[in-house]
Amino acid sequence: MRIVAIHQPNLFPWLGYFDKILRSDRFVLLDSVQMPTGSSYSNRVSILVGGKLGTIQIPAASGLEARATIKNARIANVPKCREKILATVQHNYGKAPFAKEVLPALTPLILNPAGTIGEYNELAIRRIAQLLGQPNEKMVRASDLSTSGSSTDLLISIVRAAGGDTYMAGGGAGGYQEDEKFPAAGVKLIYQEFRHPVYPQFKSETFVPGLSIVDALMNLGFEGTRALIGSTSRTEP
């Protein structure tokens, strides 16, 4: 069984994203689809701000550029937008348990001068995955594969192009994919079934799930986050 997982390259994604990378044999960055309009996980993610739910966001260009693929979607020309993200992270996590270990690694990723959403997010995802013990060789861009179709047909095409025989879907996939198409095409379908772990969060009395990987890293460090993801990983037969 060769498991392929597919996901858009999101902005400093949550724990479940890196769990999916861990449990796949090939992880495909779905950069060949249209950039979602408005604010989305492609350019916005939740963190704790003052101990409460808040967000950081990289501004996406508007107009015609907003309808580009994620790979080509431009970052808006907003002065010091990266520096503002860094300042927010430093202000809210600067005294977190593992800030001294993690901030030096995150800083160049946040300040990365890439001009597109796809490139900006991919660099961070690859580097963080690497720091969590996952080889970059397992990652490939959808835009570099020869695929066809849309929706479920596109997913099946990507699995085949990536050399897989099994597709691992995320927990929210049931609303848009046609499960029956996978076995009909000779592709096994499994679900990620990620169970969000609970860990101590700096300045928060009640655990807040679904935050950026930044939160886990600042609270647990690279080794602690790696162990946390590994302890919760399981794939349904």
C-alpha positions, 0 to 999 in steps of 0.5 A: 500500500502506497498512501498519497495525501493531498492538501493545498499549501496552507499558511503555517498549518495546524497539527492535523496537516503535519499528521497527514504528512507523517502518515503519507508515503507521498504528500502532494501540495495542491497548488494547481487549483484556484486560490480561494477568494477572500480570506482562507487557510491559504493566507490566514491561520489561528494563533493565540493572541493575548491568550485568546483566539486570534489570527495572523494573515498574509495579504493576498492580491485582489482583482484578476490576480486573486483568481490565479492558482495558488502557485501563482497567486500574488502576495499583496504589496502591503508594506511590512506585512511579514514584519507585522506577522513576526511582531505578533508572534514575538509579542504573544509567544516570546516568553513561551516555553520553547520560544528561544528554540523555535523563534530563530527557525520561524523568523526566516520563514515568516520574513521569507520574501517570496512573491506568491502565496504558494511559494511562501507557504511551501517553503514554511511547510517543507522546513517545518516538516523537515524539523519534525523529522519528515523528509522533503522527498515525500512532497511534490507539487500538483503543478509538477504532475500530469493530471486531469479532471476536477473534484474527485476525478482530479484527486484520483488522477493525482494519486495515480500520477504520484505513484500511489494506490491509496488515497488518505482523505481528511476528516472534512472530505465527505462533503465534496468528494464522491467516495464510490469513485475511488474503488471503481478506479482501483484506488483504495480510500482511507480516512485520516481520522486525526484526533486532536491532542491536548497540550499545555498552552502558554497564557491559556487556561482552556485548551484551544484546538485547531491552531497553527503549528506555531502554537504547538512548537512554541509550547512543546518545541520541535522534539515535543511536537514531533512526539505529540504528532507521532503518538496520535497518528493512526490510519483506519483500515 
